[in-house]
Amino acid sequence: MVVDVREIHARKGLKKGQKILGHMGSTELAANLFRATQTDEKLRRENITGKQAAYETYYEVGAKVRQTIHELGGNIPENLPIPEKSIKQIERETEKKRLTDGKLPKLTSRI
């Protein structure tokens, strides 16, 4: 089953402007990174060009990743539980603690 960005956004109950990647647990992030790297490799290896062909490759690789996860008995990424805190929330809390403790200088976020 192919799930688009709007469906994932709705499933996670995210508000407008909230980023899906910021609300993924480590397993879901790893699955998505694997899908992205494998799609990129396939596009390069097979010299796939054109927007439509790239989209088809993206969905093909994503389906294979989800199929493999399912066959291994895992939950496909879009069905994994939503983390209680977003990456940005964790960053803010960590930054606040670092500043409160006075141990380290302020960090700047690149996410």
C-alpha positions as semicolon CSV with decimal commas, in nm:
position;residue;x (nm);y (nm);z (nm)
1;M;0,000;0,000;0,000
2;V;0,140;0,337;-0,101
3;V;0,076;0,614;0,149
4;D;0,125;0,975;0,048
5;V;0,251;1,263;0,259
6;R;-0,099;1,401;0,331
7;E;-0,214;1,062;0,463
8;I;0,089;1,024;0,689
9;H;0,046;1,382;0,814
10;A;-0,320;1,307;0,897
11;R;-0,242;0,969;1,060
12;K;0,012;1,131;1,287
13;G;-0,233;1,407;1,377
14;L;0,015;1,676;1,286
15;K;-0,082;2,040;1,260
16;K;-0,020;2,249;0,952
17;G;0,348;2,337;0,935
18;Q;0,466;2,045;1,148
19;K;0,720;1,831;0,966
20;I;0,673;1,454;0,943
21;L;1,046;1,389;0,986
22;G;1,040;1,576;1,315
23;H;0,779;1,335;1,449
24;M;0,938;1,000;1,368
25;G;1,096;0,752;1,601
26;S;1,437;0,599;1,529
27;T;1,296;0,292;1,350
28;E;1,084;0,502;1,116
29;L;1,371;0,743;1,050
30;A;1,603;0,451;0,971
31;A;1,351;0,292;0,733
32;N;1,302;0,622;0,552
33;L;1,674;0,686;0,527
34;F;1,724;0,336;0,387
35;R;1,445;0,393;0,134
36;A;1,593;0,728;0,031
37;T;1,948;0,596;-0,010
38;Q;1,834;0,290;-0,203
39;T;1,616;0,501;-0,431
40;D;1,908;0,734;-0,500
41;E;2,138;0,440;-0,572
42;K;1,884;0,280;-0,808
43;L;1,828;0,608;-0,995
44;R;2,203;0,648;-1,045
45;R;2,284;0,283;-1,113
46;E;2,009;0,242;-1,372
47;N;2,049;0,596;-1,509
48;I;1,680;0,666;-1,452
49;T;1,579;1,010;-1,574
50;G;1,259;1,208;-1,586
51;K;1,019;1,306;-1,312
52;Q;0,765;1,027;-1,370
53;A;1,031;0,753;-1,383
54;A;1,188;0,890;-1,063
55;Y;0,848;0,888;-0,885
56;E;0,785;0,531;-0,999
57;T;1,127;0,426;-0,869
58;Y;1,062;0,603;-0,537
59;Y;0,734;0,415;-0,490
60;E;0,883;0,083;-0,606
61;V;1,170;0,102;-0,359
62;G;0,938;0,220;-0,079
63;A;0,705;-0,074;-0,144
64;K;0,998;-0,318;-0,129
65;V;1,121;-0,168;0,198
66;R;0,771;-0,195;0,352
67;Q;0,734;-0,550;0,216
68;T;1,065;-0,655;0,372
69;I;0,974;-0,500;0,707
70;H;0,637;-0,679;0,696
71;E;0,799;-1,014;0,607
72;L;1,036;-0,975;0,902
73;G;0,737;-0,929;1,132
74;G;0,784;-0,558;1,190
75;N;0,547;-0,266;1,158
76;I;0,567;-0,066;0,837
77;P;0,694;0,287;0,907
78;E;0,366;0,472;0,870
79;N;0,203;0,239;1,126
80;L;0,467;0,286;1,396
81;P;0,366;0,479;1,708
82;I;0,419;0,852;1,706
83;P;0,690;0,965;1,948
84;E;0,564;1,165;2,245
85;K;0,800;1,452;2,160
86;S;0,920;1,592;1,829
87;I;1,288;1,629;1,753
88;K;1,252;2,007;1,794
89;Q;1,093;1,963;2,140
90;I;1,378;1,737;2,248
91;E;1,633;1,984;2,110
92;R;1,470;2,274;2,299
93;E;1,463;2,075;2,624
94;T;1,824;1,967;2,581
95;E;1,931;2,321;2,500
96;K;1,745;2,460;2,800
97;K;1,909;2,204;3,029
98;R;2,254;2,278;2,885
99;L;2,207;2,651;2,944
100;T;2,054;2,600;3,288
101;D;2,341;2,375;3,395
102;G;2,586;2,634;3,264
103;K;2,816;2,360;3,141
104;L;2,826;2,414;2,767
105;P;2,772;2,700;2,521
106;K;2,451;2,735;2,325
107;L;2,415;2,506;2,022
108;T;2,257;2,610;1,694
109;S;2,009;2,380;1,525
110;R;2,042;2,281;1,161
111;I;1,721;2,075;1,147
